Amino acid sequence: SDGAPQRTLNGHMNSVWVVVFSPNGEKIATGSLDTTVRLWDVSTGAHQQTLTGHTDWVEAVAYSPDGSLIVTGSADLMVRV
């Protein structure tokens, strides 16, 4: 690879603080200062879903080992599954 990005994922309205791959490597979850988590398709870069509910920036995102659940932690002092 020449170091050039393969995909650019646009959509968050503020800084992105966390990026994680799903266990099977097919999705990416991103958490942002805009209080949302966005899910992306790795192969196409397409935005798939926006998870809302936090009232402050998202600072942690993790997939369950089987990829069926996502857990998020936020500066709003909440953990959401």
C-alpha positions in Angstrom: 0.0 0.0 0.0 1.1 3.5 -0.7 -0.3 4.9 2.6 -3.3 6.5 1.0 -6.6 6.0 2.8 -8.8 3.3 1.3 -12.0 5.0 2.5 -13.1 8.2 4.0 -16.1 8.0 6.3 -18.0 11.2 6.5 -21.0 12.0 8.7 -20.1 12.9 12.2 -20.8 16.5 13.1 -17.8 16.8 15.6 -14.5 15.1 16.4 -14.3 11.3 16.4 -12.9 9.9 19.6 -13.1 6.2 19.1 -13.0 3.8 16.2 -13.4 0.0 16.4 -13.8 -2.9 14.0 -16.5 -5.6 14.5 -15.1 -9.0 15.4 -15.7 -10.3 11.8 -14.0 -7.2 10.3 -17.0 -6.3 8.2 -18.2 -3.2 10.1 -16.6 -0.2 11.8 -18.2 1.7 14.8 -17.2 5.3 15.5 -18.0 7.4 18.5 -18.0 11.1 18.5 -18.2 14.4 20.4 -21.5 14.8 18.5 -23.0 12.3 21.0 -23.6 9.6 18.4 -22.2 6.2 17.4 -22.2 5.5 13.6 -21.9 2.1 12.0 -20.1 1.7 8.7 -19.6 -1.0 6.1 -15.9 -1.7 5.7 -16.0 -2.8 2.1 -17.9 0.1 0.8 -17.5 2.8 3.4 -21.3 3.3 3.4 -23.0 4.6 6.6 -25.4 1.9 7.9 -26.9 3.3 11.1 -26.6 6.0 13.6 -27.1 5.1 17.3 -28.4 8.0 19.5 -29.2 8.4 23.1 -26.1 9.8 24.8 -26.3 13.4 25.9 -22.5 14.0 25.9 -19.6 12.8 23.9 -19.0 9.1 23.3 -15.6 8.1 24.6 -15.8 4.3 24.4 -17.3 1.8 22.0 -16.9 -2.0 21.9 -18.5 -5.0 20.2 -19.4 -8.2 22.0 -17.2 -11.1 21.0 -19.9 -12.5 18.7 -20.6 -9.0 17.2 -24.2 -9.1 18.1 -24.1 -6.2 20.6 -22.4 -2.9 20.9 -21.7 -1.2 24.2 -20.9 2.5 24.5 -19.6 4.7 27.2 -20.1 8.5 27.4 -19.1 11.6 29.3 -22.8 11.7 30.2 -21.9 9.0 32.8 -24.0 6.4 31.0 -23.1 3.0 29.5 -25.5 1.9 26.8 -25.9 -1.6 25.3 
